[in-house]
Amino acid sequence: MAREFVGRWSGRLRAGAEEQHTQFVETLRTPGSAELLGKYSLTEYAMYQRDGELEVIFKSEKPEIIAGFLKNKRMWPDYWEFEAPGLADVPADKPLVFRWTRG
C-alpha cells in the first residue's frame, strides 16, 4: 500500500452561517461532489462537527496535493474560520458528518 499524507484542519463556523454550512454538507453528498473529490487526487475527505466546531481530515498519496487542496476555495467556504491544524485523524470529541473515500 502506498504511503498516505494527511491534512488536518480545525476551525469553526462563523456565527449565522449554519444554514449555508448545512447546504454545503448536503452538496458534498451529491454524485457531482464525489466526482469532484476524486479529481483532486484525494484518497479520503472527512468532516467532523460538534455544534459550530469543525474538523476536516483529507488524505492523498501525493504530499503536494495536501497543500494544494488547502488553497481550493471551492472546498473551504469563507464562513469557515481556521483555528489550528487538527491533531487527530478521527477527532474523539466530534461526530462524523460526511466522509468520502476513493473507491
ABEGO torsion letter per residue (X at the ends): XBBBBBBBBBBBBBBGAAAAAAAAAAAAABAAAAAAAAAAGBABBBBBBBEABBBBBBBBABAAAAAAAAABAAABBAABBBABBBABABBAABBBABBBBBX
